[in-house]
């Protein structure tokens, strides 16, 4: 993830947990991640809230390479993902 660009302005709905975790990340003033980090086991929504700095339903917003939402892995299995 090193070099990834993170949102620098806090948006709506970010949780206190995400806010606290972001404060520990090595992000410069331009929003660039300065080192690799391991998020461990977390939901796609938590991961995206760290990156975009606001809440988001990543199960629907994030897409597979075939353009399907990640939700297919959670509710329908991964047969056509």
Beta strands, then each sheet from edge to edge (+ up, - down):
end
